[in-house]
Amino acid sequence: MPPSSPKPPPPVGASPPLHRLLVQVGDAVAGVRAGRSLTDLLAACPPALRSGTQALGFAALRHLGGALAVRALLAPKAPPPAVDGLLLGALALLWPTGHPPPYAEHTLVNEAVTAARTRVPAAAKFVNAVLRRFLREREALVAQALQQPQALHQHPAWWIERLQQDWPGQAAALMAAANQPPPMVLRAHARRSTAATYLARLAAAGLAARAVDEPAFGGQALVLDKPVPVQALPGFADGDVSVQDLSAQRAGPLLLGGDGPGQLPALPPGARVLDACAAPGGKTAQLLERADLDLLALDADAGRLQRVQQNLDRLRLPASGGTVRLQAADARDTAAWWDGRPFDAILLDAPCTASGIVRRHPDVRWLRRPADVATLAATQGQLLDALWPLLAPGGRLLYATCSLFRAEGQAQIDAFLQRHAGSKPCLAGGSPGHLTGLPDNPDSPAAGFAGDGFFYALLHQP
């Protein structure tokens, strides 16, 4: 018999087989449950599978609470992590959402079984039996699972309880919002264009967007109708635009000041500024885009400071008239890095639980533990206490966290004001406080959508 003809190679740009993606998704779910960030797990993923794994991984982690509840009903004894990760990932992708699923149900089950044969061959029959039973009994199983808050809200039980305590009338809406894909928000380079002029460039490239014409956001913000790879953004490689959420874009105008209502006076050219926890550098760059500053960017992680430098290089910052120096140091240990010269302004974007940005990082809710809130709040308090004395007379400090938890926001600032009553720190009238990321929040009506959950407090010396 003549030899069979070889199979033609897959077309260039063809999507990888679903079962290969499900192997990676299963490993990602298992990795997150073991305490590894999805960012790190995706970095280790084969490049050809990374984009598809991220898309499916995000969807799976947004419905992991339901998957955990259903898996406990179908298989009370958890299988080994590699099998459990694959099973949970498939159950989460099969969870009813009211939207068309990314793949036909039986296709997803068949491909998940093929993935099991690839990853853990002995578990293929088990995975097949569990998933097919879920399809047969899905309505009853989901109804039973939804009796558990973790499945109803798709967040860990302790997280749900804390949000209900901090935001009793809004907790359910906050968690529902966290399960929606976020918009892609851009910041036009302030030294080169405005949001309006960059909007015209987007239109010429066939990308629909709208500008956010509000002083609180710096006049540089735009929202894309649909997310695109950054390489598709006009001038991205040349530094004409950056990706930065709307809530995060409030930092620059708040710290730099100006003539708006509730704002402090504008910092003069050459003002000495500290960015105390700078990585990955989005707010550092925004400050240097908007003003000529003598800026020191600190971060405790030297590796992450490389990302700050990469951002500054792409944006060609600092411009003439400004200076920037990057230094790896723990901002709390001022004796190790401070030269004794006071700062006119300090940005403290403090480490936090990141509970306000889980729609962008759906793994965060499953990585954090209840004790992390108190641990991080203690670090935030130490940073505030260490940095406040470094201000020049009349100086200002902007405290920021991307958190919804009051322990990392208003409660933190209330405690700071009590501890430092003798030095009479003042809270600026324009301090936004908690930005919940819901449409009824002050950061939303003008834009028609909600930014991430954040907290800002602008403190100044009398």
HELIX and SHEET records of a PDB file:
HELIX    1   1 LEU A   18  ARG A   33  1                                  16    
HELIX    2   2 LEU A   38  ALA A   43  1                                   6    
HELIX    3   3 PRO A   47  ARG A   62  1                                  16    
HELIX    4   4 LEU A   64  LEU A   74  1                                  11    
HELIX    5   5 PRO A   81  LEU A   94  1                                  14    
HELIX    6   6 GLU A  105  ARG A  119  1                                  15    
HELIX    7   7 PRO A  121  ALA A  123  5                                   3    
HELIX    8   8 ALA A  124  ARG A  136  1                                  13    
HELIX    9   9 ARG A  138  ALA A  145  1                                   8    
HELIX   10  10 PRO A  149  HIS A  153  1                                   5    
HELIX   11  11 ALA A  157  ASP A  166  1                                  10    
HELIX   12  12 ALA A  171  ALA A  178  1                                   8    
HELIX   13  13 ALA A  195  ALA A  204  1                                  10    
HELIX   14  14 PRO A  215  PHE A  217  5                                   3    
HELIX   15  15 VAL A  230  ALA A  232  5                                   3    
HELIX   16  16 ALA A  248  ARG A  250  5                                   3    
HELIX   17  17 ALA A  251  LEU A  256  1                                   6    
HELIX   18  18 GLY A  282  ARG A  290  1                                   9    
HELIX   19  19 ALA A  302  LEU A  315  1                                  14    
HELIX   20  20 THR A  334  TRP A  337  1                                   4    
HELIX   21  21 VAL A  364  LEU A  367  1                                   4    
HELIX   22  22 PRO A  370  LEU A  387  1                                  18    
HELIX   23  23 TRP A  388  LEU A  390  5                                   3    
HELIX   24  24 ARG A  406  GLU A  408  5                                   3    
HELIX   25  25 GLN A  410  ARG A  419  1                                  10    
HELIX   26  26 ALA A  421  SER A  423  5                                   3    
SHEET    1   A 4 ALA A 209  VAL A 212  0                                        
SHEET    2   A 4 ALA A 221  LEU A 224 -1                                        
SHEET    3   A 4 VAL A 185  ALA A 188 -1                                        
SHEET    4   A 4 VAL A 241  VAL A 243 -1                                        
SHEET    1   B 7 THR A 323  ALA A 328  0                                        
SHEET    2   B 7 LEU A 293  ASP A 299  1                                        
SHEET    3   B 7 ALA A 271  ASP A 275  1                                        
SHEET    4   B 7 PHE A 343  ASP A 349  1                                        
SHEET    5   B 7 LEU A 391  THR A 401  1                                        
SHEET    6   B 7 PHE A 454  HIS A 460 -1                                        
SHEET    7   B 7 CYS A 426  LEU A 427 -1                                        
SHEET    1   C 7 THR A 323  ALA A 328  0                                        
SHEET    2   C 7 LEU A 293  ASP A 299  1                                        
SHEET    3   C 7 ALA A 271  ASP A 275  1                                        
SHEET    4   C 7 PHE A 343  ASP A 349  1                                        
SHEET    5   C 7 LEU A 391  THR A 401  1                                        
SHEET    6   C 7 PHE A 454  HIS A 460 -1                                        
SHEET    7   C 7 GLY A 433  LEU A 435 -1                                        
END                                                                             
